[in-house]
Amino acid sequence: MMSIQDAVLFIADFAPFPGTRTIAMVLLGIADRCADNYAHDNLCMRTHRRLVAFKDRLESLYRNGRLGLQDPALKAFYNIIDEFFRQLQRYAQKNKVMRVLTGNEMHRVVGKVNEEVDGLMRMLQLDHMDRSMSWRQEWEAARQSQNEVQNEVRQLLQQISRDQKAQRETITLMQFELQKRAHEHGSEVLETMRGTFKKVVACSSVSTPKLPEWFQPPDSVIRDDAPFGHGSFGQVYRGRWLGSNVVIKTLVEDSMDNQRAIDQFIEEINLWYRLNHPNVLKMYGACHLDRSPFIICEDAVYGNLEDYLYVNHRANQSKKMDAAPTGCARLGLRAQPTDRPRRPQVQQHSSWKGRRGSLGRLWLEFRAHTLERAEVVKRDWCNQVEGP
């Protein structure tokens, strides 16, 4: 039987595993992201052109029978461009101030990519015929001095001086970098970042609240290109966070368009983050910034309770659905005085596994339009209620 690997006609069509991006798709993604690289867009585009030229060189070797699909050099090339794409993707999710402040770190990423391509050239004995290995001088000239960084930051701060949303976002993101990621930055970057943070706070018209323990910036997650679910609240994606597979729930644009909505979101996320119970989906983090509000939680992989009951337990539907609110009560999920009773929707987990939850107005009220699909509760409520 012919495998996917055997069916590859061109190097551009190569992917290490079924369902992953091909080389052509990754290179196209790199080209798109290079335009978002605020500090080094030209340098990134030149690196992209070098990667495309190297791909063409591999194509020639493949056609001539000098390179096989199992060749370590091919897999190494894929890993290089895939990591470069992920770094660009992460960088593009930063706001403009953070892009400038961390621009030289992206500069180092570009240098590492070129050095790794140099290594592949030597491995394939192509370095003697590759003019692109003279990239280093241009790369070194592109590094920004701290004065240049500070001048660009000063201009950006002037642009956001009358924009409270941009001020709030910049303050929150810089708090996170200084408190949670300080070890990832060099001393020069940290010094500039601390000075910039003081200037933003001094000139800002918004308060400087404590950074929530659960806060995660937009660049902390990598999500799939297409959502697997959607509703009135927004869309649901699968993705990666700190190397783990997670579900990322993005809320509709302008969900955090006023301070009341932000305060309400923070209050509910604080509650969810503190819960540690086998019948509650784990919430790993969230972002309350207006530009990209989202929630990171574990996946409810067995579908929703309605479908499960329809297929397997039609005779007990009413009994099990009526048991779910009692299960919620055992978790201490209380309704507000204005709440109307409604059945939680529970999504399935591995023990049969009811697991989901729109708890409706029982809790997790992200705002009225976010109630319908917030998936929180899981597992067998009937066992919880009817057990000893």
C-alpha positions in Angstrom: 0.0 0.0 0.0 1.4 3.4 -1.0 2.1 5.7 2.0 1.6 9.5 2.0 5.4 9.8 1.9 5.6 7.6 -1.3 3.0 9.9 -2.9 5.1 13.1 -2.5 6.1 14.3 -6.0 7.7 17.5 -4.9 9.7 18.6 -1.9 7.2 21.4 -1.4 4.5 18.8 -0.7 6.5 17.1 2.1 5.1 17.0 5.6 6.6 14.9 8.4 3.2 13.5 9.5 -0.3 13.3 7.9 -2.3 16.3 8.6 0.6 18.7 9.3 1.5 21.6 7.1 3.6 20.9 4.0 6.8 22.7 3.4 5.0 25.0 0.8 2.4 25.9 3.4 4.9 26.7 6.1 6.9 28.9 3.7 3.8 30.7 2.7 2.9 31.3 6.4 6.4 32.7 7.0 6.0 35.2 4.1 2.7 36.4 5.6 4.1 36.8 9.1 7.2 38.6 7.9 5.0 41.6 7.0 4.0 41.7 10.7 7.6 41.9 12.0 7.6 45.5 13.1 11.3 45.9 13.7 12.9 43.5 11.1 10.5 43.0 8.3 13.1 43.4 5.5 15.5 41.1 7.3 12.8 38.4 7.7 11.7 38.7 4.1 15.3 38.2 2.9 15.6 35.1 5.2 12.3 33.8 3.7 13.8 34.2 0.2 16.8 32.3 1.2 14.6 29.5 2.6 12.7 29.3 -0.6 15.9 29.1 -2.6 17.2 26.3 -0.4 13.9 24.5 -0.8 14.4 24.7 -4.6 17.9 23.3 -4.1 16.5 20.4 -2.2 13.9 19.9 -5.0 16.7 19.6 -7.5 18.6 17.0 -5.4 15.3 15.1 -4.9 14.7 14.9 -8.7 18.2 13.8 -9.3 17.9 11.0 -6.8 20.5 12.5 -4.4 18.0 13.2 -1.6 15.3 10.8 -0.2 12.2 11.6 1.8 13.8 10.0 4.9 17.0 12.0 4.6 17.8 13.8 7.9 18.6 17.0 6.0 15.0 17.2 4.7 13.5 16.7 8.2 16.0 19.1 9.7 15.0 21.8 7.1 11.3 21.2 7.9 12.0 21.7 11.6 13.9 24.9 11.0 11.2 26.5 8.9 8.4 25.3 11.3 10.1 26.7 14.3 10.8 30.0 12.4 7.1 30.2 11.5 6.1 29.6 15.2 8.4 32.3 16.4 7.1 34.8 13.8 3.5 33.8 14.7 4.2 34.5 18.4 6.0 37.8 17.6 3.1 39.0 15.4 0.7 38.6 18.3 2.5 41.1 20.5 1.3 44.7 20.4 3.5 47.3 18.7 5.3 48.5 21.9 6.3 45.0 22.8 7.4 44.2 19.3 9.9 47.1 19.4 11.1 46.2 22.9 11.7 42.6 21.9 12.8 43.3 18.3 16.4 42.4 18.9 15.3 39.0 20.3 13.6 38.4 17.0 16.8 39.5 15.3 18.6 36.7 17.1 16.0 34.2 15.9 16.7 35.3 12.3 20.4 34.8 12.9 19.9 31.3 14.3 17.7 30.3 11.3 20.5 31.4 8.9 23.2 29.6 10.9 21.1 26.4 10.8 20.7 26.7 7.0 24.5 27.1 6.8 24.8 23.9 8.6 22.5 22.1 6.2 24.5 23.5 3.3 27.7 22.0 4.8 25.9 18.7 5.4 24.9 18.4 1.8 28.2 19.8 0.6 26.5 22.8 -1.1 28.2 25.6 0.8 30.9 26.1 -1.9 28.2 27.1 -4.4 25.9 29.2 -2.1 26.3 32.9 -2.2 23.6 33.4 0.4 26.0 32.3 3.1 27.2 35.9 3.1 24.1 36.9 5.1 25.9 37.7 8.4 27.2 41.1 7.5 23.8 42.3 6.6 22.3 40.7 9.7 24.7 42.3 12.0 24.1 45.8 10.5 20.3 45.3 11.0 20.6 45.0 14.8 19.0 48.0 16.5 20.9 50.1 19.1 19.2 50.8 22.4 18.9 54.4 21.4 17.0 53.4 18.2 14.7 51.2 20.3 14.0 53.9 22.8 13.3 56.4 20.0 10.8 54.1 18.4 9.2 53.3 21.8 8.9 57.1 22.5 7.0 57.6 19.2 4.6 54.7 20.0 3.9 56.0 23.4 2.9 59.3 22.0 0.5 57.5 19.7 -1.3 55.8 22.6 -1.3 58.8 24.9 -5.0 59.3 24.3 -6.0 55.7 23.9 -7.0 54.1 27.2 -7.4 50.7 25.7 -3.9 50.7 24.2 -2.5 52.0 27.5 -4.3 49.3 29.5 -3.0 46.6 27.1 0.6 47.9 27.1 0.7 48.1 31.0 -0.7 44.6 31.4 1.6 43.0 28.8 4.7 44.7 30.2 3.7 43.6 33.7 3.6 40.0 32.5 7.0 40.3 30.7 8.7 41.8 33.8 7.1 39.5 36.3 6.8 36.2 34.5 9.3 36.3 31.6 12.1 38.3 32.9 14.4 35.3 32.6 13.8 35.2 28.9 15.1 38.7 28.2 18.6 40.1 28.1 19.7 42.8 30.6 19.5 45.6 28.0 16.0 44.6 27.0 14.9 44.4 30.7 16.4 47.8 31.4 14.6 49.4 28.5 11.4 47.6 29.4 11.5 48.8 33.0 12.1 52.4 31.9 9.3 52.2 29.4 6.9 50.7 31.9 7.5 53.6 34.3 6.9 56.1 31.5 3.6 54.4 30.5 2.3 54.3 34.0 3.3 57.9 34.7 1.6 59.2 31.6 -1.4 56.9 31.6 -4.9 57.9 32.5 -5.8 54.4 33.6 -5.1 52.6 36.9 -2.5 49.9 37.2 -4.2 46.9 38.7 -2.4 43.8 40.0 -1.7 41.3 37.2 -4.1 38.4 37.6 -2.5 35.1 38.4 -4.2 33.4 35.5 -3.3 36.1 32.8 -1.7 34.8 29.6 -0.8 37.1 26.7 -1.9 36.5 23.1 1.6 35.2 22.1 1.5 32.4 24.7 -0.8 30.2 22.6 -0.6 28.8 19.2 -4.0 27.8 17.8 -5.2 25.9 14.8 -6.0 27.8 11.7 -9.7 26.9 11.7 -12.1 26.7 14.7 -13.9 23.4 15.5 -16.8 25.1 17.2 -18.5 28.4 17.4 -21.5 30.1 19.1 -22.8 33.4 20.2 -19.8 33.8 22.6 -17.2 33.5 19.8 -15.2 30.6 18.4 -13.4 27.5 19.8 -10.0 26.3 18.6 -7.6 23.5 19.5 -4.1 24.7 20.0 -0.9 24.5 22.1 0.0 26.2 25.3 3.4 25.6 27.0 3.8 22.5 24.9 0.4 21.0 25.9 -2.7 20.4 23.8 -5.5 22.7 24.9 -8.8 24.3 23.9 -8.7 28.0 23.2 -12.1 29.8 23.4 -12.0 33.2 21.8 -14.6 35.7 22.7 -16.4 38.0 20.3 -14.7 41.3 19.4 -15.3 44.2 21.8 -16.3 41.8 24.6 -14.1 43.8 27.0 -15.3 47.2 25.7 -15.9 48.8 29.1 -14.6 48.5 32.6 -17.7 46.8 33.9 -17.4 44.0 31.4 -13.7 43.6 32.3 -14.4 43.5 36.0 -17.1 40.9 35.5 -14.9 38.7 33.3 -12.1 38.9 35.9 -14.4 38.0 38.7 -15.7 34.9 37.0 -12.3 33.8 35.7 -11.0 34.2 39.3 -13.7 31.8 40.5 -13.1 29.2 37.7 -9.3 29.4 38.2 -9.6 28.6 41.9 -11.8 25.5 41.4 -10.0 22.2 41.7 -12.6 19.4 41.3 -12.8 16.3 39.2 -16.2 17.5 37.8 -14.9 20.8 36.6 -12.9 21.4 33.5 -9.5 22.8 34.3 -9.0 26.4 33.3 -5.3 27.1 32.6 -5.4 30.8 31.8 -7.2 33.6 30.1 -6.7 37.0 28.5 -9.0 39.9 29.2 -7.4 42.4 26.8 -9.9 44.0 24.4 -7.9 43.2 21.3 -8.0 39.4 21.8 -10.0 38.0 24.8 -9.7 34.3 25.2 -9.8 31.4 27.7 -7.4 28.4 27.8 -8.9 25.2 29.2 -8.7 21.4 28.8 -10.5 19.6 26.1 -13.9 17.9 26.6 -13.0 15.2 24.1 -16.2 13.0 24.3 -18.8 15.3 22.8 -21.8 16.8 24.4 -24.3 15.2 26.8 -27.3 15.7 24.5 -25.8 13.6 21.8 -24.6 11.0 24.3 -28.0 10.6 25.8 -29.7 10.5 22.4 -27.6 7.6 21.3 -27.1 5.6 24.5 -29.5 6.6 27.3 -32.7 7.9 25.8 -34.8 6.2 28.5 -32.9 8.0 31.2 -32.6 11.5 29.6 -34.9 13.3 31.9 -33.5 11.7 35.0 -29.9 12.4 34.1 -30.5 16.0 33.0 -32.4 16.8 36.1 -29.6 15.4 38.2 -27.0 17.8 36.7 -28.1 20.9 38.7 -27.8 18.9 41.9 -24.3 18.0 40.8 -23.6 21.7 40.3 -24.9 22.5 43.7 -22.5 20.0 45.2 -19.7 22.0 43.6 -20.9 25.1 45.3 -22.0 26.8 42.1 -24.7 29.2 43.3 -27.3 31.0 41.3 -27.8 34.7 41.6 -31.1 36.0 42.9 -32.3 37.0 39.4 -31.3 33.6 37.9 -33.9 31.5 36.3 -33.4 27.7 36.7 -32.0 26.1 33.6 -30.3 22.7 33.0 -26.6 22.8 32.6 -25.2 21.3 29.5 -22.6 18.7 30.4 -19.9 17.3 28.1 -18.6 13.8 28.3 -15.5 12.7 30.0 -13.8 9.3 30.2 -16.0 7.8 32.8 -19.2 8.3 30.7 -18.8 10.9 31.0 -20.9 13.9 31.1 -18.9 16.9 30.6 -19.7 20.3 29.4 -21.3 23.1 30.5 -23.2 25.9 29.8 -24.2 26.5 33.4 -26.3 29.2 32.1 -26.7 31.9 34.8 -25.5 29.5 37.5 -22.0 31.0 37.1 -19.3 31.9 34.5 -21.4 34.7 33.2 -19.0 36.2 30.7 -21.8 38.6 29.7 -25.2 37.7 28.4 -24.2 36.6 25.0 -21.4 34.3 26.3 -23.6 32.1 28.4 -24.8 29.5 25.9 -21.5 27.6 25.2 -19.1 28.1 28.1 -18.0 24.5 28.7 -17.1 23.9 32.3 -18.8 21.0 34.0 -18.0 17.3 33.4 -18.5 13.7 34.4 -21.2 11.5 35.7 -23.6 13.7 37.7 -25.9 10.8 38.4 -23.1 9.0 40.2 -22.4 12.2 42.2 -26.0 12.6 43.2 -27.1 9.0 43.7 -24.0 7.6 45.2 -23.5 7.0 48.9 
